[in-house]
């Protein structure tokens, strides 16, 4: 039995024979529970346990604290310079700009006057001469760093940053990546999977250049990736996966075509991925908890909620939640994933990294901001994060702000023809509805 009185995962499997999977699950559960116990067993006079203490006027002695200042300082050091140990990730440099920039903005500490021009300058050097962005200067254009680069420029939030993108070359690049079956390959002669569909739709939508020819065949392509489980696989015929599921669903939600999927089966699959002991999410059946799925899985639920609303189906939508439990998720991230040197990690026993810092905080942001505008914050009130946009994973305010620039541009011309384009109708409607619910101003 676990320390909390509930049977461990291996004790409830039908054959009761330990396997590598069950042993790893038990180990992960025990490590997370030990983090919880360290918090619960803290008594007056004992050495202060990390993430505890009376550190803010709005909190209490026994509150859980998100150590914002510690994490921000760690993130800023990474944005200024990375150590030589990162040389193996040289093809991911726009990702580091995005991961760190977004983590800082959800923490409320992205200084545009300091970082925007620097981000724009570096990202500009990663733009390929034939369109799109590469993982570093002089490298091959690739849809993944293209999404990261454009997102980082949207986070930068200035007209100077927006102007870095050559939209005509970008459109040519996206069309070259378009495949006959409706999806997108990641790079020239590269693999085709559902990540490409999301990156292409998000980029085109953020830049207000989404057209019918870019969207052609995409709903059917993504629908073929829905598995018997209900989630989406990276390619048709494979296993449903949290990251790919978010990518496929978000791509369809951006263009307003989420009803191409069996949304009820999707919801049923997603609802079974929040872990009962740990509180966080796993990305696939029989896999371990991982803080990055706080966003990849946690972001699915409000997307489904809005997709059901936009579809007009006769569905009784919950008004105050999105079918998952915010408090256990935040408790897992705050108590098991913060590190004493700064940054957040996958799970106990792992080291902090920029990727997990970005997506664990993104997931916490999603969990704190309800679909009805209500807030659900574990621990001190200072733990509240800024609201992230469900479609692009930049702040909602940044997703709206870029409209003032891109929507005001003349119709896009490519190779002498007017292709026009705009923001995805689903993303625009979802944000419009949200801002209306929150009684916040719009840039449009």
C-alpha positions as CSV (number, residue, x, y, z in Angstrom):
1,X,0.0,0.0,0.0
2,X,1.1,3.6,-0.6
3,X,1.8,5.9,2.3
4,X,-1.6,7.6,1.7
5,X,-3.5,4.3,2.2
6,X,-4.3,3.8,-1.5
7,X,-3.0,0.8,-3.4
8,X,0.0,1.5,-5.5
9,X,-0.2,1.2,-9.3
10,X,1.5,-2.3,-9.4
11,X,-0.9,-3.6,-6.8
12,X,-3.9,-3.0,-9.0
13,X,-2.7,-4.5,-12.2
14,X,-4.6,-7.7,-13.1
15,X,-1.7,-10.2,-13.1
16,X,0.1,-8.7,-10.0
17,X,3.4,-9.6,-11.5
18,X,5.9,-6.7,-11.4
19,X,7.2,-5.5,-14.7
20,X,9.7,-2.8,-15.6
21,X,6.8,-0.5,-16.3
22,X,5.1,-1.2,-12.9
23,X,8.3,-0.9,-11.0
24,X,9.2,2.5,-12.6
25,X,5.6,3.7,-11.9
26,X,5.9,2.7,-8.2
27,X,9.3,4.5,-8.0
28,X,7.9,7.7,-9.5
29,X,4.8,7.6,-7.2
30,X,7.0,7.2,-4.1
31,X,9.4,10.0,-5.1
32,X,6.5,12.4,-5.7
33,X,4.7,11.3,-2.5
34,X,8.0,11.9,-0.6
35,X,7.9,15.5,-1.9
36,X,4.4,15.9,-0.6
37,X,5.3,14.4,2.7
38,X,8.2,16.7,3.1
39,X,5.8,19.6,2.8
40,X,3.1,18.1,5.1
41,X,5.6,17.1,7.8
42,X,7.2,20.5,8.1
43,X,6.9,21.7,11.7
44,X,7.8,24.9,13.5
45,X,11.5,25.0,14.4
46,X,12.6,22.5,11.7
47,X,14.8,23.6,8.8
48,X,12.8,25.3,6.2
49,X,11.8,23.0,3.4
50,X,12.2,24.4,-0.1
51,X,9.1,26.1,-1.6
52,X,7.8,26.7,2.0
53,X,8.0,29.7,4.3
54,X,6.3,33.0,5.0
55,X,7.7,34.7,2.0
56,X,4.9,37.0,0.9
57,X,2.4,39.2,2.8
58,X,-0.5,37.5,1.0
59,X,0.5,34.1,2.2
60,X,0.6,32.0,5.4
61,X,3.4,30.1,7.0
62,X,2.2,26.8,5.6
63,X,1.5,28.0,2.1
64,X,3.0,26.4,-1.0
65,X,5.1,29.0,-2.9
66,X,6.1,29.2,-6.5
67,X,9.6,30.7,-6.2
68,X,9.1,33.2,-9.0
69,X,12.2,35.3,-8.4
70,X,14.5,32.3,-8.3
71,X,13.1,30.9,-11.5
72,X,13.2,34.3,-13.3
73,X,16.9,34.8,-12.4
74,X,17.7,31.3,-13.7
75,X,15.8,31.9,-16.9
76,X,17.4,35.3,-17.5
77,X,20.8,33.8,-17.2
78,X,19.9,31.3,-19.9
79,X,18.5,34.0,-22.2
80,X,21.8,35.9,-22.0
81,X,24.1,32.9,-22.6
82,X,24.1,29.1,-22.6
83,X,27.0,27.0,-21.5
84,X,29.1,24.9,-24.0
85,X,27.2,21.8,-22.8
86,X,24.3,23.0,-25.0
87,X,26.4,22.7,-28.2
88,X,24.5,19.5,-29.1
89,X,21.3,21.5,-29.3
90,X,22.7,24.1,-31.8
91,X,19.8,23.3,-34.2
92,X,17.3,24.4,-31.5
93,X,18.4,27.9,-30.8
94,X,15.0,29.7,-31.6
95,X,13.4,27.2,-29.2
96,X,15.6,28.4,-26.3
97,X,14.6,32.0,-27.1
98,X,10.9,30.9,-27.1
99,X,11.0,28.6,-24.1
100,X,12.7,31.2,-21.9
101,X,10.8,34.2,-23.2
102,X,7.4,32.5,-22.6
103,X,8.3,31.2,-19.2
104,X,9.3,34.7,-18.2
105,X,6.1,36.3,-19.6
106,X,3.8,33.9,-17.7
107,X,5.8,34.6,-14.6
108,X,5.2,38.3,-15.3
109,X,8.8,39.2,-15.7
110,X,9.5,39.6,-19.5
111,X,10.9,43.1,-19.9
112,X,10.2,44.1,-23.5
113,X,12.5,47.1,-23.3
114,X,15.4,44.8,-22.5
115,X,14.7,41.6,-24.4
116,X,12.5,42.4,-27.5
117,X,15.2,44.0,-29.6
118,X,17.7,41.2,-28.7
119,X,15.3,38.5,-29.6
120,X,14.4,40.1,-32.9
121,X,18.0,40.6,-33.8
122,X,18.9,36.9,-33.2
123,X,15.8,35.5,-34.7
124,X,16.3,37.6,-37.8
125,X,19.7,35.9,-38.3
126,X,17.9,32.5,-38.3
127,X,15.6,33.4,-41.2
128,X,16.4,31.3,-44.3
129,X,16.9,33.1,-47.6
130,X,14.1,30.9,-49.1
131,X,11.6,31.4,-46.3
132,X,11.0,30.0,-42.8
133,X,13.4,29.9,-39.9
134,X,16.2,27.5,-39.1
135,X,17.4,26.1,-35.9
136,X,20.4,28.5,-36.1
137,X,22.0,30.9,-38.6
138,X,22.9,29.3,-41.9
139,X,21.0,26.1,-41.1
140,X,18.1,24.4,-42.9
141,X,14.6,25.9,-42.7
142,X,12.4,23.7,-40.5
143,X,8.8,24.1,-39.4
144,X,9.5,23.5,-35.7
145,X,12.0,26.3,-35.2
146,X,9.8,28.4,-37.5
147,X,7.0,28.1,-35.0
148,X,9.4,28.9,-32.1
149,X,10.9,31.9,-33.9
150,X,7.5,33.4,-34.8
151,X,6.2,32.8,-31.3
152,X,9.3,34.5,-29.8
153,X,8.7,37.5,-32.1
154,X,5.1,37.7,-31.0
155,X,6.2,37.6,-27.4
156,X,8.7,40.4,-28.1
157,X,5.6,42.3,-29.0
158,X,7.0,45.2,-31.0
159,X,6.5,46.3,-34.6
160,X,10.3,45.9,-35.1
161,X,10.0,42.3,-34.1
162,X,6.9,41.7,-36.3
163,X,8.8,43.1,-39.3
164,X,11.6,40.6,-39.0
165,X,9.4,38.0,-40.8
166,X,9.4,38.1,-44.6
167,X,5.8,37.1,-45.0
168,X,6.0,36.5,-48.7
169,X,9.0,34.1,-48.3
170,X,7.2,32.5,-45.3
171,X,4.2,31.8,-47.4
172,X,6.3,30.2,-50.1
173,X,8.0,28.0,-47.5
174,X,4.7,26.9,-46.0
175,X,3.4,25.9,-49.4
176,X,6.5,24.0,-50.2
177,X,6.0,22.0,-47.0
178,X,2.4,21.3,-47.9
179,X,1.8,17.6,-48.8
180,X,-0.9,16.2,-51.1
181,X,-2.6,14.3,-48.3
182,X,-3.2,17.6,-46.5
183,X,-0.5,17.6,-43.8
184,X,2.9,19.3,-43.8
185,X,6.5,17.9,-43.9
186,X,8.8,19.4,-41.3
187,X,11.5,20.4,-43.8
188,X,12.6,19.8,-47.4
189,X,12.5,16.0,-47.9
190,X,11.7,15.6,-44.2
191,X,9.1,13.6,-42.3
192,X,5.4,14.3,-42.3
193,X,3.6,14.2,-39.0
194,X,1.0,16.1,-37.1
195,X,3.6,18.5,-35.6
196,X,4.0,20.1,-39.0
197,X,0.3,20.7,-39.2
198,X,0.2,22.6,-36.0
199,X,3.4,24.6,-36.7
200,X,2.1,25.6,-40.1
201,X,-1.4,26.6,-38.9
202,X,-0.1,28.4,-35.8
203,X,2.5,30.4,-37.8
204,X,0.2,31.3,-40.7
205,X,-2.5,32.3,-38.2
206,X,-0.2,34.4,-36.0
207,X,1.1,36.2,-39.1
208,X,-2.5,36.7,-40.4
209,X,-1.7,34.8,-43.7
210,X,-3.8,31.7,-43.3
211,X,-5.5,30.8,-46.6
212,X,-7.8,28.1,-48.0
213,X,-4.9,26.5,-49.9
214,X,-2.9,26.1,-46.8
215,X,-5.8,24.5,-45.0
216,X,-6.9,22.3,-47.9
217,X,-7.2,18.6,-46.8
218,X,-5.9,19.3,-43.3
219,X,-9.1,18.3,-41.4
220,X,-9.2,14.9,-43.1
221,X,-5.5,14.4,-42.6
222,X,-5.7,15.0,-38.9
223,X,-8.9,13.0,-38.5
224,X,-7.0,9.9,-39.9
225,X,-4.6,10.3,-37.0
226,X,-7.3,9.8,-34.4
227,X,-6.9,6.4,-32.8
228,X,-9.3,3.9,-31.3
229,X,-8.4,5.4,-27.9
230,X,-9.7,8.8,-28.9
231,X,-6.5,10.8,-28.9
232,X,-4.3,11.6,-31.8
233,X,-1.1,9.9,-33.0
234,X,1.8,11.6,-34.7
235,X,0.9,9.6,-37.9
236,X,-2.1,7.5,-38.8
237,X,-1.9,4.0,-37.3
238,X,0.3,4.8,-34.3
239,X,-0.4,5.3,-30.6
240,X,-2.3,8.3,-29.2
241,X,0.1,10.7,-27.6
242,X,-0.4,13.9,-25.5
243,X,1.9,16.2,-27.5
244,X,0.6,15.1,-30.9
245,X,-2.9,15.2,-29.6
246,X,-2.5,18.9,-28.6
247,X,-0.9,19.7,-31.9
248,X,-3.6,18.1,-34.0
249,X,-6.5,19.5,-31.9
250,X,-5.0,23.0,-31.7
251,X,-4.4,23.1,-35.5
252,X,-8.1,22.3,-36.1
253,X,-9.3,24.7,-33.4
254,X,-7.2,27.5,-35.0
255,X,-9.0,27.0,-38.3
256,X,-12.4,26.3,-36.8
257,X,-12.6,22.7,-37.9
258,X,-12.3,20.7,-34.6
259,X,-15.6,19.0,-35.3
260,X,-13.7,16.9,-37.9
261,X,-12.8,14.8,-34.9
262,X,-14.8,12.6,-32.6
263,X,-14.5,15.2,-29.7
264,X,-16.4,13.0,-27.2
265,X,-13.9,10.1,-27.7
266,X,-11.1,12.6,-27.5
267,X,-12.3,14.0,-24.2
268,X,-12.8,10.5,-22.8
269,X,-9.2,9.6,-23.6
270,X,-7.8,12.8,-22.2
271,X,-9.7,12.6,-19.0
272,X,-7.9,9.3,-18.1
273,X,-4.4,10.8,-18.3
274,X,-4.3,12.8,-15.1
275,X,-2.5,10.6,-12.5
276,X,-4.3,9.7,-9.4
277,X,-1.3,9.8,-7.0
278,X,0.9,12.4,-8.6
279,X,-1.8,14.9,-9.8
280,X,0.1,15.6,-13.0
281,X,-0.4,14.2,-16.4
282,X,1.1,11.3,-18.3
283,X,1.3,11.6,-22.1
284,X,0.4,8.0,-23.0
285,X,-1.2,5.0,-21.3
286,X,1.2,3.2,-18.9
287,X,3.8,6.0,-19.0
288,X,5.1,8.1,-16.1
289,X,4.0,11.5,-15.0
290,X,5.8,14.4,-16.7
291,X,5.4,18.1,-16.0
292,X,5.5,19.1,-19.6
293,X,2.1,17.4,-20.1
294,X,0.7,20.0,-17.7
295,X,0.3,21.9,-20.9
296,X,0.2,19.3,-23.7
297,X,-2.6,17.5,-21.9
298,X,-4.0,20.3,-19.7
299,X,-4.3,22.6,-22.7
300,X,-6.5,20.0,-24.4
301,X,-9.5,20.5,-22.1
302,X,-10.2,24.2,-22.5
303,X,-9.6,23.7,-26.3
304,X,-12.3,21.0,-26.3
305,X,-14.6,23.2,-24.2
306,X,-14.3,26.1,-26.7
307,X,-14.5,23.7,-29.7
308,X,-17.8,22.3,-28.3
309,X,-19.1,25.8,-27.8
310,X,-18.2,26.9,-31.4
311,X,-19.6,23.8,-32.9
312,X,-23.1,24.6,-31.7
313,X,-23.7,21.0,-30.6
314,X,-26.2,20.3,-27.9
315,X,-23.7,19.6,-25.2
316,X,-24.1,20.5,-21.5
317,X,-20.8,22.3,-21.0
318,X,-19.5,22.8,-17.5
319,X,-19.4,26.5,-16.6
320,X,-16.7,26.4,-14.0
321,X,-14.2,23.7,-15.1
322,X,-12.8,21.9,-18.1
323,X,-13.0,18.2,-17.0
324,X,-9.7,18.0,-15.1
325,X,-8.6,18.8,-11.6
326,X,-6.4,22.1,-11.4
327,X,-5.4,21.8,-7.8
328,X,-3.6,18.4,-8.0
329,X,-1.8,19.5,-11.1
330,X,-0.5,22.7,-9.5
331,X,0.4,20.8,-6.4
332,X,2.5,18.4,-8.4
333,X,4.3,21.2,-10.3
334,X,4.9,23.3,-7.2
335,X,6.0,20.6,-4.7
336,X,7.7,18.0,-7.0
337,X,9.1,20.0,-9.9
338,X,10.7,23.1,-8.6
339,X,14.5,23.0,-8.1
340,X,16.5,24.8,-5.5
341,X,18.9,26.3,-8.1
342,X,16.1,27.6,-10.2
343,X,14.0,26.2,-13.0
344,X,11.5,23.4,-13.2
345,X,12.0,19.7,-13.9
346,X,10.1,16.8,-15.5
347,X,9.8,14.9,-12.2
348,X,11.8,14.2,-9.0
349,X,15.2,12.8,-9.8
350,X,15.5,14.9,-13.0
351,X,17.3,18.2,-13.5
352,X,15.7,21.5,-14.4
353,X,15.6,22.5,-18.1
354,X,14.1,25.3,-20.2
355,X,11.6,23.0,-22.0
356,X,10.0,21.7,-18.8
357,X,10.1,25.1,-17.2
358,X,8.2,26.6,-20.2
359,X,5.5,23.9,-20.5
360,X,5.0,23.2,-16.8
361,X,4.4,26.9,-16.2
362,X,2.1,27.1,-19.3
363,X,0.1,24.2,-17.9
364,X,-0.2,25.8,-14.5
365,X,-1.4,29.0,-16.2
366,X,-4.1,27.0,-18.1
367,X,-5.2,25.3,-14.8
368,X,-5.4,28.6,-12.9
369,X,-7.6,30.5,-15.3
370,X,-11.1,28.9,-15.7
371,X,-13.2,29.0,-18.8
372,X,-15.6,31.3,-17.0
373,X,-12.9,33.8,-15.9
374,X,-12.7,32.3,-12.4
375,X,-9.3,31.7,-10.7
376,X,-8.0,28.5,-9.1
377,X,-4.6,29.0,-7.4
378,X,-2.9,26.5,-5.1
379,X,-1.0,28.1,-2.2
380,X,-0.1,31.7,-2.0
381,X,-2.0,34.2,-4.0
382,X,1.4,35.3,-5.5
383,X,1.5,31.9,-7.3
384,X,-1.0,33.3,-9.9
385,X,0.5,33.3,-13.4
386,X,-0.4,35.4,-16.5
387,X,-3.0,33.8,-18.8
388,X,-1.6,32.0,-21.8
389,X,-3.3,31.7,-25.1
390,X,-4.6,28.2,-25.8
391,X,-3.9,28.3,-29.5
392,X,-0.3,29.7,-29.7
393,X,1.0,29.4,-26.1
394,X,2.0,33.0,-25.9
395,X,0.2,35.4,-23.5
396,X,-3.4,36.2,-24.5
397,X,-2.5,39.9,-24.5
398,X,0.4,39.2,-27.0
399,X,-1.8,37.1,-29.2
400,X,-4.3,40.0,-29.4
401,X,-1.7,42.8,-29.6
402,X,-0.2,41.4,-32.8
403,X,-3.6,41.9,-34.6
404,X,-3.1,45.7,-34.5
405,X,-0.1,45.3,-36.8
406,X,-0.8,42.3,-39.0
407,X,-4.5,42.9,-39.6
408,X,-3.6,46.4,-40.8
409,X,-1.2,45.2,-43.5
410,X,-2.3,45.2,-47.2
411,X,-3.4,41.8,-48.7
412,X,-0.4,39.5,-49.1
413,X,0.9,39.1,-52.6
414,X,3.1,36.1,-53.5
415,X,4.6,35.7,-57.0
416,X,2.4,38.4,-58.4
417,X,-0.9,37.0,-57.1
418,X,-3.0,38.1,-54.1
419,X,-3.3,35.3,-51.7
420,X,-4.8,37.4,-48.9
421,X,-5.2,35.4,-45.8
422,X,-5.9,36.2,-42.2
423,X,-5.9,34.8,-38.7
424,X,-7.6,31.5,-38.1
425,X,-11.3,31.9,-37.6
426,X,-11.4,29.5,-34.6
427,X,-8.5,31.2,-32.8
428,X,-9.9,34.7,-33.4
429,X,-13.4,33.7,-32.3
430,X,-12.1,31.9,-29.2
431,X,-10.0,34.9,-28.1
432,X,-12.9,37.3,-28.9
433,X,-15.2,35.3,-26.7
434,X,-12.7,35.1,-23.9
435,X,-12.0,38.8,-23.9
436,X,-15.7,39.5,-23.9
437,X,-16.2,37.1,-20.9
438,X,-13.4,38.9,-19.1
439,X,-14.5,42.3,-20.1
440,X,-11.1,43.1,-21.5
441,X,-10.3,45.4,-24.5
442,X,-9.6,44.2,-27.9
443,X,-7.0,45.5,-30.4
444,X,-9.3,44.9,-33.3
